[in-house]
């Protein structure tokens, strides 16, 4: 519970937060969802949004917004590069930017108020810090999850029609099906052709060779036959 102080007008306000108030620990819900051996990755867009909202009432957020924008400038230059070259570019330009962002985060953590919009933005950035940097380690990863979130909108549109999945396993299976259908959409594969062919093959297909049955693998291995 933060201490309350009285300002010159007699109003009570929260004390500034100590840097130790921002512990870099993932939320329990996030931790519970991560399987052993799987690393989480967070989205810079979410972190930036908090500072943009805070800027409306506190211009101290301006530097952080500008620094995060510079990360996106690097991504524009990396867009046409293969994963290895993209990773090298991120290591050369994004990693030093992230160090500056971390220094600014630390400076803000020493001065902002705990329950202010800027305090919320700093706390989110701190809790997600390790996951936010992970994209620099693999050129195949994106700086944010905007594309994935766009694919989820098709689910959100009809969520009132299927409010309940029936069970945890039912929800997991629905998520797998949505992932398959939306993944094939990203590579321009017709869902009927893909699902019909895969369902006919899956019973006899060797499990060790499952990659050709993923949307991208199927498009390369069998797509031309289905189109014919």
N, C-alpha and C positions, 0 to 999 in steps of 0.2 A: 504494500500500500504506500504510494508516494506521500511525502509530507506536504502539507498545504501551507502556503504563505499568503499573507495579506499584502496587496500592492497599495499604491498611493491613494487609490480611489476607494479603498476598503473592500475590494473584491478579493475573493480567495482564489488562488491559482496553484497549480501543481509545481513542485520543485523541478529543476532541470534533472534529466536522467543521467546517472553515472554510466560510463561506457560498459561497466559490468552488467548492466541491466539487459544488454543485448547479447544473449548467449547464442552461439551458432549451433543450435540443435534443431533437427527436423521435428515437425509436429508428430504426435503419437499416431495420428491417422495415416500420415504419409509413411511412417516407419512400418506400420502394420501391413501396408499394401506392397512393400518392396520385397521381392523374393530374394533368397540367398544367391549371391553371385550376380545380381542385377543392380545396376547403379541408376539413381534417379537423375533427371535433368530438368531444370526449371527454365522458365521463359523470361527473357529480359523485358519483353513487352509488359508483363505483369508488374515487374519492378518499376519500370519507367512510369506506368500509369499512376502509381501511388504518388510519385513526386510531381507529376503534372497536376494532379488534383490538389496536392499540398501547395503548389506554386500560386494557386488562386488566392490564397490568404497569407502566404509566406514566401517571399521572393528568394529566401535562402536556398530554396530547392533548385534554383536556376542552374548552378554549376553542375549538379548531378544530372539534370536533364540533358545538358550539353554533352557531358562525358558519355552517357549512354547512347546519345545520338551518333557520336563518333564511332561507337562499336558497330552501329548499323551502316555507317559509311564504309567500313572495312568489308562488311558483308556484301555490299553492292559490288565492290571490286572483286570479291571472291566468287561471285555467283556463277561465272562461266568457267571456273577452274575445276580440274578434277580434284577428288578428295585429298590427295597427298599435297598438292600445291595449295589447296585451300587451307589445310591445316598449317602449312608452313607460313602462309600469310598471316593467319591468326596468331601464331606464336610470335611473329615479328612485330605485329602492330596491335593486336587486341590484348595480348597479355600485359604489355606495359600500361595500356589504358585501364585494364582491370585493377592494376596496382594503384593507379591514381584514384579510381572509384573507391577502392578499399580505404585509402587514406582519407578521402572526403567523408566516407561513411563513418569512420572512426571519429573525425572531427565533429560531425553532426551529432553523433551519439553522446558527446560530452556536453552538448548545449541544448538540445531540443527537449520539449516537454513530452512526458510519457504518453499522454492521451491526446496529443495534437495530431492532425493529419500527417505532418512531417514526421512525427514520432512513429506513427504506424508504418509509414513508408520505409523508414530506417530499420524498423524491427523486421519487416518482411524481407528486406534486402539481406539483413544479417542472418536470419534463419535459413534463407535459401542460398547463401553465398557459395558453398561448395558446389551445389547442383547448378548454379548459374554459370560457373566457370567451365563446366564439364564439356561444353561444346567445342572449346578450343583444343581438346585432346583428340578429336576425331573429325576429320573433314566431312564425314557423311552426316553429321548432326547439324541441326539448324539452331540458330541463336534463340529462337522462340518456338512455340508450338501452335502458331496461328493456323497453319495448314491443317493440323490435326483437329483443332477446334472447329474449323469450318466444316470438316467432314462430320462432326458430331451434331451439327445443326439439323441434319435430316432426322435425327432421332428426337431432338428437342421439339420439332414441329408437331409431332404426333404423340408426345409423351403422355398427354391426358388420356389417350386411347389405350395405352398400355402402362398404366400407372404402376401395376404390380407385376413382377416377374414370376411370382409363384414360389420361388426358392432362390437361395444363393446360387445353386448350380444352374438354375434356369437363367438367371441374370448373366452368369459367366458365358453360357452358350450363346445367348443373344449377343453379347459383346463380341464373341468370336465371329459370328455371322456378319454383324455390322462391319467389323474390321475387314473381313474378306471382301464384302460387297463394295465398301468405300475404297479399298485399296485398288481393286480392279478398275474403279471409276477414274482414278488418278492416271492410269496408263491406257485408258481408252479401250478396255475390253468389255464386250457385252456381257452382262451378268448371267443371262439365260444360257448362253453358249458355254461360259466358264463353269457354272454350277452343274449343268447337265453332264458335261464331260468329266468333271472331277468326281461327281457322285457315282458315275459308272466305273471309274478307275480305282477309287479309293479302297475297295474291298480286297483287291489283288495287288495293289501297288506296294512295293517294298518300303517299309517305314524308314529305312536308312537313306532312301532316295526321295524324301518328302519335299525337298526344295522345288522340284519341277511342278508340284501341285499348288504352290503359292501363286497368287495372281501374276507376279512378274515372271516367275519361272515357267508357268503355264503358257504365257503369251509367247515366250521364246521357243519352248519345246513342242507345244501342241496347237498353238493359236492358229497357225496357217492351215492346219487340217480342219479345224472346226469352221473356219471361214469358208473353206471350199465346200 
